[in-house]
Amino acid sequence: MNFAKVSARAHTNIALIKYWGKKDDALIIPQNNSLSLTLDHFYTDTSVLFDPDLTHDTFTLNNVSQDATNVSAFLNIVRQKAGIPYFAHVNSTNHVPTTAGLASSASAYAALALAASHAANLSLNKTELSRLARRGSGSACRSIFGGFVEWFAGTDDQSSYAAPVPINVDWDICMIAIVVDKRHKKISSRAGMQRVVATSPYYSAWIKQSYADLDAIKAAMNANDFATFGQIAQENALKMHALNLSAHPAFSYFEPESIVAMNLVEELQQQNIACYYTMDAGANVKVICQQQDVAKILAHLSQHFTADQLLVAKSGPAAHLLSN
Ligand code: PMV
């Protein structure tokens, strides 16, 4: 059998309706559906070459050799599907503006799923790729697609995958990432969501509310109502972070600078500028807005943050193969 080196690019995504908790930890089946926007600016390029002469998998990130344990565990799934025993060279580059702390497991595993499956001569359709990417990191299943994407929670490996949201909106949507923290996560998303599912007394309310938020955000998209859309996304993120405060032991991803960022966005809202914040498993704040308002929003945020802390992204494309 012949193996060629295959390279792929996948863009990161930011959830507007969050995934925060698993039904099945091993297969990464989430508790609720989620909805995201894939971004153009932040992406991962990964190349994979299966090599019959290798004795173990190798993995470099940004040209630096890394522990390959997680990559190997993911490649085992690919090897099993393809029926091949060979190890691989995996090289990844994260294209995230300098040390922004926005490197994401979503773009990483989506790029790895696409490159590794092709390198193993598997031909998977997009749904199959999404299922495969999910096995690396839940949010990665959404990065197989561009634009607005929904992850259907499902109940097992077959039924848990993402697909584009079939709604056209008129918005020239942007996301401004406010980089407030360059340190490592205090608690990983995996550990954080596990603790919340196990200990938050509000968890069942979150599941119920996240489906209500999902219906409402889709209705706002159908109605082309950007203000309602943004408000729902902002409140959904706050509910996710409220769960963390209600866990035992409690934890939070908020840093003082995150609160400063959120307050600045609220000031803009009081000036009737349609911008809304969201936050994930880290201290950075992302501002959902439209291109027409970006200059005004940046001017206001610049009162406190420097230009290199403010990164503007737009809607991004689906994962795709690169020519080597
Ligand atoms: O897929 P993970 O383990 O990176 O978890 C992602 C969790 C959030 O980013 C907080 C929410 C989401 O839906 O992306």
Residues whose N, C-alpha, C, O or C-beta is under 5 A from the ligand:
A	BS01	PMV	A15 I17 K18 Y19 S34 S105 S137 G138 S139 A140 S189 R190 D280 A281
